[in-house]
Amino acid sequence: MAVRRQDTWYVSFEQKKCDLAKRAFSRATETFRSELEAKEFAKQKLTETQNISAGTLNPHLPKRVISSAQMSQWLEEPTGTDTAP
């Protein structure tokens, strides 16, 4: 059985408004193996909505939580050392 490497970062974002007849969640979350992948996705989503948050998934340490207000600062920071293989 192959061992799947776990994702360590998430980006949560507000979804576009959907048809009222369909049941839809107001937010969606994508997970990523590296901070770089998460940042690239967050940059793309910023063109659609400003309501984005990100962070690390348990049990990844150090724990990071990036709020919408901190998003632009995080995107400008140098990327950490956790890169995908």
Secondary structure as the mmCIF struct_conf table of DSSP 4:
data_model
#
loop_
_struct_conf.conf_type_id
_struct_conf.id
_struct_conf.beg_label_comp_id
_struct_conf.beg_label_asym_id
_struct_conf.beg_label_seq_id
_struct_conf.end_label_comp_id
_struct_conf.end_label_asym_id
_struct_conf.end_label_seq_id
HELX_LH_PP_P HELX_LH_PP_P1 ALA A 2 ASP A 7
STRN STRN1 TRP A 9 GLU A 14
HELX_LH_PP_P HELX_LH_PP_P2 GLN A 15 LYS A 17
TURN_TY1_P TURN_TY1_P1 LEU A 20 ALA A 21
BEND BEND1 LYS A 22 LYS A 22
BEND BEND2 SER A 26 SER A 26
STRN STRN2 ARG A 27 PHE A 32
BEND BEND3 ARG A 33 SER A 34
HELX_RH_AL_P HELX_RH_AL_P1 GLU A 35 LYS A 45
TURN_TY1_P TURN_TY1_P2 LEU A 46 GLU A 48
BEND BEND4 GLN A 50 GLN A 50
STRN STRN3 ILE A 52 THR A 56
HELX_LH_PP_P HELX_LH_PP_P3 LEU A 57 LEU A 57
TURN_TY1_P TURN_TY1_P3 ASN A 58 PRO A 59
BEND BEND5 LEU A 61 PRO A 62
STRN STRN4 VAL A 65 ILE A 66
HELX_RH_3T_P HELX_RH_3T_P1 SER A 68 GLN A 70
HELX_RH_AL_P HELX_RH_AL_P2 MET A 71 GLU A 76
BEND BEND6 GLU A 77 GLU A 77
HELX_LH_PP_P HELX_LH_PP_P4 PRO A 78 THR A 79
BEND BEND7 THR A 81 THR A 81
#
